């Protein structure tokens, strides 16, 4: 058997035993690998090295017990290592260790694992995993029953991993895919799909069980915490006087904020009939530069076109009963100027909009109305170009991306429309439905489409029960399916914004403030139980929405590395988002 490597070997007799050191005195031992694969031959070598500054010894090399892939002890089987003790290793010196497995004659075919650790003075210096396989006897028929054949034995909380299993009948015939049924024990600690995709909810140990007929196989899985943490930092807060706040949009050095409803201050009522412009060139000192008075009781939404030249604001509850939208000239961004007002077909009120190129996509209040698409190629003279209604419920919001419109159509669901993408032959003047999905709970309020990830994040605004964010998998846009949820107790969510580069979703959650959620990787199951929330902030303390006091987060927007959030009670907040620390 091999002993000390000749190139750097120093025999125990050539070293003064009196110079040996205990742990912590400049001695550091390490194996050359973290995992030793012995294969079916069940033997191999590994190097142990002294990386420290001084000689040390004696080093005891101790093998751990052998277990199968499910964690069951392998009786009568042991790992042998030679030498099992090295008297002294000088700095830079290595010892070559022979490792072999002595198996019991009755050991079943399969994958096995063990460990090896180097001890100095009773302290473990380093360890490695050992893996080997026992092949079936020649010409032996495959065993009947079910067997877990693939998947890791350690995972991170919230990561989706796939396990495989095979089932065979008494003749050894492999059963069709999908024959195996999966379960998690304890059931509440994770979710496993029929295809073997698994996500763990809590750190610790779970068992995955594969069943077929009366047979079963079990695999123990260690779950490590996701380990994310971070915090928001308040940069500034700027109110705009005596009105409640609605939505916002930030472009360049200016933020535009709408107003909502009726607010009473000292016995005087103030309607949501203003659009406010803020100078945010210095985020630490935002300041109102102007306001635009509109014929409305609520200016629910404001959107700025990508080129920053024009914006659109909405009217609800107007005195003249026409409502509609106002097109704004932003040639001087600090002082928006009304160009035109369009009201045709919009009299019930306009709740939300999206502006894209020469079209405004308009959400009309109430059941039976739905979407209006307005041509603003001449902003001074808009005209109606097209309409769409889902056939039931009412439309609440619209989001556009890549020529697709995502309609949050309340209990009719999330509806994906082709308005120029081409996949269904649609255009802004002839929108065509691609697909729809009714998420669990309905009340579809808002959506954010993330093409790279293949997901749509869907808000459920339910004031009677805790609201949810639903995740729809749209890798196939024609066949969306719900795959995950995120829940915060107490209140319901409102609007979302995503930092797609960092894969962080920012969610406005009314009285529960603004949240930062890690949405990296594949998404499955209950995200709020997976350690994915990076940070949450009630920046104005506890209170009630539209009461005048406390946090009431309406909408977040990521702009130049900062989060701009509109708050129903207290106006514009600017926050430094968290940098998650694993």
N, C-alpha and C positions, 0 to 999 in steps of 0.2 A: 504493500500500500504506500501511496505517496505521503510524504511528511513535509518538512519545510522546503520551500522552493530554493533550488540551488543558487540562483542568481543573487539572492539577497539573504540566504539562510545564515543564521547565527545559532549554533547549537546551544542547548541549555547549559552545557558544561563550559562554554566560552564566555558566558555572562555571569557576572557576580550576582548571586541571588539577593544580596543585600540592596541591589539597585532597583529591584522591582517596585512598582508603584500601585497604589490603590486607586479606585475611580476618583475622578475630580482633580488628579494631580498631573494633568498633561497627557493622559493616555486615552486613546480613542480607537476602538476596534470597529471594523465594518466588513460586511460580506460584499462580494463583488457583484451581487445581483439581489433583487428583492424577491425573485421567484425562481425556483429551480424546477425545471420540467424534466422529469426522469423518463417519461414516456412508458412504453410497454416493456422496455429493457429494465426499468426500475433501478438504475444505477447511474451515477455521474459524479462530477467533482465540483467543488466550489472553493473560492479563495477567501481567506480571512486575512485582513491587513491591519497593521497598527498605523493609523493615520495621525497619531499624536506626536508629541515632542520628546517623549521619554519611553524607555522600555517598560513593559508591564507583563505580569503573569502571576500565578498560573491562570490560564483561560480555560474554562469548562465549556464544551460544546454539547448542548443538551437537545435531544430530539423530543418533540411533542407527540401526543397520541395520534393515531391514524383514524380517519373518519371517511365515510363515503360522501357523495355529493349532497346528500340530504342531511349531513351532520351526524349520522349514526356511527357509533364506534365500530371499528373493524377488529373484531376479537382475534387474538393470536397473530396479529400483524404488527411489525415494529420497524422503525427506521434505525439503521445502524450507521455510525459515523466513526471514521478513524483518521487521525487520532482524535479521541474525545477530550484530550487535555493537551494544551501546549504550555510548557513550563514558562517560557519567556519569549516575547516578540519585541525586537528592537524597533525604533521608529523607522517606518518604511518597509519593514520586513513583512513577508507574507507566509502563510501556511496553506498548503493545498490539502483539502479535506476530501476523502473518499466517502461518498454517501450511497448507501444501498438499502433496499427494502426487503425484509424477510417476510414473505406472505404465508398465511395459513393455507393449507391445501384446499380448504373449503371456501376460500374467499371468492365471492361472486364476481362475475365480469362487471366492469364499470369504471368510473372515474373516482379517484381517491385523493385525499389531501392530508398533509401534516405540516409540521413547522420545525425550524431549527433556530436555536438561540445561542448567542455567545455571552457567557457570564464572566464577570470579573469582580471578585470580592462580593459575590451575591447580588451584583447589579447587572441587569441585562444591557449589554453594549449595543447589540444589533440583532435583528431576527430576519428570517426569510420564510416564504411559503414554499412548500414542496408539493408537487403534483405528479401523479403517475396514473397509469391505466392498467387494468387487468383485462386482457382480451377474452372473448368467449372461447371455449374449447373448439378445436377444429371440427367443422361439419356439424356443430351444435345448432339445433333450430333456435330461432329467436324466442325468448321467453314470452309467454302469454301475459296479458294484463296491461298495465299502463306504466310508463316510465318517463320522468322528466328528463329531457335530453339536452337542454340548452338554456342558458340564462345565468347572470352573475349571482354570486352569493352575498355581495355587498352592493348597496345602491345609495344614492343621495335622495333625501326627502324631496318630493316634487318632480324628480326626473322620471321620464317614461322609458321603461326598458321592456324588452320582449322575451318571453319564455316559450320554449317549445316542449312538446311531449308527444309520445307516440303510443298508440294502443294496438295490441295484437290479440287475435283470437287464439284458441287452443292449438290451431294448426300453424301458428306463427305468422298468419297473414296480417299485413299492416292495414289498419282501418282508415277510412277516408279522413281527410282534414276536417276538423270541426267535430270529430267524434268525442274528443276529450272535453270535459267540463271542469272549469277552474273555480277555485274559491280562495279567499284570504282568511286567515285565522290570526288574531281576532278580526271579525268581519268589518269593524268600524275603522281599522287602521290602514286601509288602502282600498284600491279599486283595481280589479283585473277584468279585462275584456275577454269575450269568447275566443279572440285570436291570440291571447296570451300577453297582450300589452298590459303592463302593471305600473301603477304609481303608488308610492307609499306616502301616508299622511303624517306619521309621527316617527321620531327617532326611536330606535330600539330594535327588537327582533320580531319579525312576523314569519308566518309559515304559509307557503303557497302549496295548495293541494290540487293535484290533477286526478280526476276520477273518470273511469270508464266502466260502466256496468257496476259490478261489485268490487272492482279493483281500484287501488289508489296509490299515489306516490306523493311524498311530501318533501319540500325543500325549505330549509331554514335560511332566511335572508336577513342580514344585518343592515339596518337603515341608519345612515349618518345624517345629522342635521344639515339643512340647507345653508345655514350660517350667514344669512344676510342681515345687515343692519345699516342704519343711516338716519338722517334727520333733515327736515326742512329748516332753513334759516330765514327769518323775516328781513327783507330788505327795506320795504316801505309800505305805507298805506296812505291812500288819498281818497277822501270822500268827495262828493259833488253836491253837498247841500242837503235838501229836504225831501228827497225822493228815494224810494226803494230802487235797487239796481237789478237789471236783467242781464242780458248777454254782453259779450265784449269781443272785439277783434283788434289785434295789434299788427301794425304794418310799419316798417321803418322805425322812425323815431316817435310814432304817435299811436296811442291806444284810443279806441272809440267804444263807449259804454252806453248801453240803452237803459231805460227806466221802466218800472213795472208798477201797475196798480195804483191804489190810493194810499197815501201816507198822511196821517194827522199829527201835526206838531203844534203844541200850544193852542189847540182848538182850531187850527187852520189846516185845510186839506190841500194836498199837492198831488196832482195826477202824474202818471208816468208818460209825460208828453214831451220829453227832451232826449236828445242825443248829445252826449258830452264828448269833447275831444280833450285828450291829455297829451302833453309833451312828456315823453319818457326817455329823452336823450340822455338824461342822468337818472338811471333807475332808482337811485337813492332819494331823489327829490322830484317825483312826478307832480305835474301842475296842470290844472284845467286851463285850456287856452280859449275855448269857445263852447257854445252849445247851439243846437238847432231845435227850434220849437216845431212840433209836428201836431197835426190834428189827431190825437190818439189819447187813449187812457193807459195804454201800454205800448211802449216801443220794445217789443220782445226780442228782436234780433237785429244785428248789424253785421254785414259782411263787406269786405274790401276785396276788389278784384286783384289778381296776382300782380298786375302792373302798377297798382297803387293809384290809378287815375280816377277811378270812380268807386262808389260804394252804394249799397242798398240798405234802407232801413224800413221796418215794417210798421203798420198801423193796426191796432186793435181798439175797439170801443170809440171810434171817432165820432165827434159831434154831428158831422154831416152824414153819418151812416154809410159813407162810401168806403172807408178804410183803404186798403190797397198798399202800395209800396211807394217810397220816395227814392228817386235816383239822385245821388249826391256827387257833386264835382269836388275832387280832392286836389285840384291844381295847387291850392295852398292847403296842405294837410292839416295845419293848425286851425284852419277856419273853413270847415266844410260848407258848401253852398248847394242849396236845393236846385236841381236842374228840371225835374219833372215829377209828376205824381201819376201813377197808373192805377186804375181802379176796376177795369172791366173784368167781371167775374170774380172779383175779390171782396165784394161787399160784406160777407160774413166775418171778415177779419183775416189777417195774415199772421201766422204764428212763427214761422221760420222760413229762411230762404237759403239759397246757395247761388253764387255768381260765378260763372265760368265762361270766359270769352265774351261773346256778344249775347249771352242768354242768362236770364235769371230764372231759377227754379223756385217756385213759390208754393208754400204750404198754406192751403186755405182752411180756416177753422170749420169744424163741424162735420158730421157724417154726411156722406154723399158728395163731397166737394173734391177732396184729394189734391192732386198736383196740377198747377198751371205753369207752363213754360212761356216766358215773356221774352221777345226779341228786343234787345236794347242796342242793336247795331247803330241806331240813332238814339242816343240817350235822352234827347229832348222830346222824342216822340215814340215811346215804347209801344209794342203791339203784341197781342196774344198770338202765340205760335202753335201751341198744342196743349192738351189736357190728358189726365189719366186719373182713374179712380179704381180701387181694388175690388169694388163690389160689395164691401161691407166695412163696418167700423169707420174710423176717421184717421187721417194722416196727421202725424205730429211733427216730423222732421225729415230733412233730405240732406244727403251727403254725396258728393260727386268725386269720382276718381277714375282715371283710365277710361273715360267714356262710359262709365257705369254710374247709375244713380241708385243709391241705397235708401229706400223709403221705409221709415219707421212708421208702420201703418197700424199701430196699436194692436188690437186683437186679431186683425187680419194678418199680422206677422211682419217680418222683414221681407221686403220685396225688392229684388234686384232687377233693374231696368237697363236695357241697352239704349243709350242716348248718343251713340257715336262710336262705341267700341267696335261694333261690327259683328259680334258673335251671334246676334239675333236679327241683324239687319236693321237696327234702330238708328235714330238720329234725333237731334233736339226737336225737330218738327214732326217726327213720327216715332215716339218712344215705343219700344217693344219689351215685353216682359221676358226675362231670362229664367227666373225661378223665384220661389218664395219659401219661407220656413216660418212656422209658428213655434216660437220658443216656449218652453215651459213657463206658465204663469201669464203669458201674453203681456199686455201693457207695454208694447214695444215703443220706447220713447226716443232713442237716439242710437247712432251706430258709428263706428270707426272701422274702415276697411284697411287692412294691412296686407298688401299684395305679396310682399316677400315672405311673410310668415304663412300666408294662406288662411287667415282668420278674419272674421268680423266680430268686433266687441260690441255687444248689444245691451243697452240699458233697459231695465224694467222699472218703470216709475210706479210703485205701488205704495200708497200712503197708509194702507190698512195693515200691512205686514212688512217685515223687513224686505227691502228691495234687493234685487240681484243684478249682477252683470253676467250676461250669458255669452259664451264663446261659440260661434258657429264656424265649423270647418268648411272653408270654401275653396279648397284645393281644386275641386270640381265645382265651378260656379253654377253649373246646371243642377247640382244635387247637394245643396248645403245641408249640413247636419249639426245638431248641437252636441258638443263634446265636453264642455266644462262650464263651471259657474264660479262666481266670486260673490261672497255675501258679507255685509257688515250689518250687525244688529242695530236696531233702534230707529234708523231712518232709511230713506230710499236714495239711490244715486240720481245724478242729473246728467251733466255732459262730460265727455272724455277728450283727452288728447294724448298722442303717443310720441315718445322719443324712439323712433324706429331704429336708429343707429345703436342705441344702448339697450333696446328691447325693454323699455320701461313704459308702462301705461299709467297716465295720471288721470285720476277719477275725482270729479266733484261729487261730494256725498252730503249735500245740504248741511244739517247740524253736525254731522260727523267730519266735516272739513274736507281737506284734500288728501288723497292717498297716492302712494307710489307703489306700483305692483310690478314685480319681475315676471315678464311673460316670455322669457327665453325658452327655447327648446319646444318640444311637442307639449301640447296642453291637453290635459285629461282630468276629469273628476272635479273635486271641490278644491279650488285653488286657495281658498282662505284657510285650508287645513294643511297646506304644504310648505309653510315657512316662506312664501313668496312675497308677502308684504314687506317692503323695505322701510317705509316710514309713513306716518300719518300726522296731520297737524290740525288742531282747532286753534287757529291763529288769533281769534277774538274771544276765546273762552266759550262757555256753555250759554245757550239761549235758544230762542225759537226763531225759525225763519219768518221774515217779514213782521217781526214784532218790534224791530228797532235795535235789538241788543243780541249779542252772541254771534257765533259763527253760522253762516248760511251760504256755503260755497255753491255757486251757480255753474261756473264754467272755468276750466283751466286752459291756458294756451302756452306752449313752450315757444319762446322767442329769444334768440340770441343767448341761449344758455340759461335763461331765467323762466320761472313760471309766473305768468300773469293770471290772476284769478279775480273774477267778478264775484262780489258777495252781495246777496240780497239786502242785507242790513247796512253794510258799511263801505260799499263802493269798491275801489280797485286796490288789490293787494299784489305786491311783487315779492316773490320768494326765491331763494336760492335752493334748487332741488338737491336731494341727497345724492351723494356718491356712495353706492353700496359697498360696504366693507365685508368681505367674506371672513 
